[in-house]
Amino acid sequence: MKIEYYHASRFGNGAEVAEEFRRQAGLLGATVEVHHIRDADPRNLPSADLYVFSSPGQWGKPIKRVRRFLGELDLPAGTKCAVLTTEIAPRPDKQTGVLPTEEEQAKWQKVRPIINELLENAGLTRVAEDRILVTEIRGPLEDGWEAKVRSFAEQVVTETVGVQTQ
Ligand SMILES: Cc1cc2nc3c(=O)[nH]c(=O)nc-3n(C[C@H](O)[C@H](O)[C@H](O)COP(=O)(O)O)c2cc1C
């Protein structure tokens, strides 16, 4: 089972997540090639059983380079893909100390919805989606991020081979 992983990490956190995914999916029997999107041609990607796309959030969106890359994808209709972003951890309100709800976050944080729409336009089938948080702009990654990547890898590998694990 071959997985091609494309990320656009600037400060290294997304690259670290990609490497952990490669390791975890490898333990489950997948071969994962990790690339930064600046080194890849979206119209000529190597064949794979599944593609993972990853972007940092920027001003509520995936970074421009990722939007352009996904807009130019040329893969067979129905190709399987998965999305794993890196996003900033929500901050508590300065006055109330209360964290924004999912609904409130969704008003400005559209990183994954935009990626999903681009993938849908490209005719791909998404089988998994998650985000890994950074506690500050340049990291570090949130506590427990490795476990989150592991369960994402399990989901992706399961969906790629098309069987349910126990
Ligand atoms: C100018 C700028 C704007 C950002 N805006 C957002 C944002 O709107 N939402 C978000 O989740 N993260 C935002 N971030 C934080 C990035 O998500 C974070 O830096 C990135 O995920 C870290 O991953 P990397 O080390 O792989 O680049 C922003 C970062 C920068 C530098």
The ligand as an SDF file (V2000), in Angstrom:
LIG
                    3D

 31 33  0  0  0  0  0  0  0  0999 V2000
    0.9560   35.1040    9.4710 C   0  0  0  0  0  0  0  0  0  0  0  0
    0.3740   33.8780   10.1220 C   0  0  0  0  0  0  0  0  0  0  0  0
   -1.0020   33.7370   10.2060 C   0  0  0  0  0  0  0  0  0  0  0  0
   -1.5540   32.6090   10.8130 C   0  0  0  0  0  0  0  0  0  0  0  0
   -2.9200   32.4600   10.8220 N   0  0  0  0  0  0  0  0  0  0  0  0
   -3.4400   31.2920   11.3220 C   0  0  0  0  0  0  0  0  0  0  0  0
   -4.8420   31.0470   11.2640 C   0  0  0  0  0  0  0  0  0  0  0  0
   -5.6240   31.8770   10.7810 O   0  0  0  0  0  0  0  0  0  0  0  0
   -5.2980   29.8750   11.7480 N   0  0  0  0  0  0  0  0  0  0  0  0
   -4.4670   28.9500   12.2870 C   0  0  0  0  0  0  0  0  0  0  0  0
   -4.9360   27.8900   12.6990 O   0  0  0  0  0  0  0  0  0  0  0  0
   -3.1510   29.1490   12.3620 N   0  0  0  0  0  0  0  0  0  0  0  0
   -2.6170   30.2860   11.8940 C   0  0  0  0  0  0  0  0  0  0  0  0
   -1.2640   30.4950   11.9450 N   0  0  0  0  0  0  0  0  0  0  0  0
   -0.4380   29.5120   12.6520 C   0  0  0  0  0  0  0  0  0  0  0  0
   -0.0050   28.3870   11.7380 C   0  0  0  0  0  0  0  0  0  0  0  0
   -1.0560   27.4780   11.5970 O   0  0  0  0  0  0  0  0  0  0  0  0
    1.2260   27.7100   12.3310 C   0  0  0  0  0  0  0  0  0  0  0  0
    2.2880   28.6260   12.3110 O   0  0  0  0  0  0  0  0  0  0  0  0
    1.5950   26.4850   11.5230 C   0  0  0  0  0  0  0  0  0  0  0  0
    0.5440   25.5520   11.5520 O   0  0  0  0  0  0  0  0  0  0  0  0
    2.8380   25.8430   12.0360 C   0  0  0  0  0  0  0  0  0  0  0  0
    3.1550   24.7780   11.1660 O   0  0  0  0  0  0  0  0  0  0  0  0
    4.5660   24.7210   10.4260 P   0  0  0  0  0  0  0  0  0  0  0  0
    5.6020   24.7320   11.5010 O   0  0  0  0  0  0  0  0  0  0  0  0
    4.5330   23.4150    9.7180 O   0  0  0  0  0  0  0  0  0  0  0  0
    4.6870   25.8800    9.4810 O   0  0  0  0  0  0  0  0  0  0  0  0
   -0.7050   31.6190   11.3550 C   0  0  0  0  0  0  0  0  0  0  0  0
    0.6910   31.7720   11.2600 C   0  0  0  0  0  0  0  0  0  0  0  0
    1.2270   32.8800   10.6520 C   0  0  0  0  0  0  0  0  0  0  0  0
    2.7320   33.0200   10.5510 C   0  0  0  0  0  0  0  0  0  0  0  0
  1  2  1  0
  2  3  1  0
  2 30  2  0
  3  4  2  0
  4  5  1  0
  4 28  1  0
  5  6  2  0
  6  7  1  0
  6 13  1  0
  7  8  2  0
  7  9  1  0
  9 10  1  0
 10 11  2  0
 10 12  1  0
 12 13  2  0
 13 14  1  0
 14 15  1  0
 14 28  1  0
 15 16  1  0
 16 17  1  0
 16 18  1  0
 18 19  1  0
 18 20  1  0
 20 21  1  0
 20 22  1  0
 22 23  1  0
 23 24  1  0
 24 25  2  0
 24 26  1  0
 24 27  1  0
 28 29  2  0
 29 30  1  0
 30 31  1  0
M  END
$$$$
